[in-house]
Amino acid sequence: LGSNLILTRLLEPEVFGVMAVVTIVAIGIAMFTDLGLWQFVVRHKDPENPHMLNVVWTIQVIRGWAMFLFIVVLVVILAIGNQYMPSYFHGIYADPRLPMLVLIAGTASIISGYASMASPVMHRKVEVGKLELAQLISQFVGTSVMVVWVWLYPSIWGLLLASLVSAVLHTFLTYY
């Protein structure tokens, strides 16, 4: 909440609209392709079975790449639509930066796909303190990067960079 108050003073209002569309696309695709892997591990009778965890992790990685490929197709359609059918795209959807922003934000799905399976195992054991600490650290670092970047270079790229930094750090922290 505090970072948003700071960002409203540093950025144009249209930036928040464009970033909202980028976020909706990324989260929408993630929700649509959710396979319930986390829930499967949490409810499995032997959540520490290495074979099962390796299979689930592999499926998670494949899902991350499949989401990214779907985003690539979506970006191509959006770019072609903006160029050849501009009357169908208005306002934020006609922003020339939108396809590139969606594409770069889609790389977070690849990064998150490589997260460790330790998180659902710890959730099963009700050891959520470490999970919350990892989430808090990644959000704090991402927010710090975002505020500093936007303060130095006021643009939408600071918001996008923060989400990628947060995804990389959270994925890294799942291994510890």
C-alpha positions, 0 to 999 in steps of 0.5 A: 500500500505504501509503495503504491502511494509513492508510485502514484506521485512518480508515475502517470495514471495510464501506467497503472492501467497498462500494468493492470492489463499485463497482470490480468493476462499473466494471472489469468493464464496461470489460474486457467492452467492451474493443475493442482500440483501444490494441492496434490503434494499437500494431500499425498499420503507420502509427501516426501516421496522423491519420485513423486516430487520429481514428477510433479516438479517436471510437470510444473516446469513444463506448465511454466514453459507452456504458459509462456508459449501461450503468452507468446501466441497471445502477444503475436495476435495482439501485435498483429491485431494492433497493426492490421485492425486498429479499430478493434483496439482502443485505449490501453489495449492499443498501447504499443508497449503492451505486447512487449510488456506481456511477453516480458511478464510472461517470463515470470511463469518460466521462472516460477515453474522452477520453484522447489517442491519444498514449499508444498511439503512444508505446507503439509507439515504446517511449517508455514513460517519459513514460507511466509518469510520467503514471500515477505523477503521477495516482496520487500526486495521487489518493492524496493527495486520498483520504488528505486527504479521508478524514482530514478527512471519513471516508467512502467519498466520499473513495475515490470522489473520488480515483478521479475526480481520478486519471482526470481528471488522467491524461486531462489528462496524456495530452495533454502 
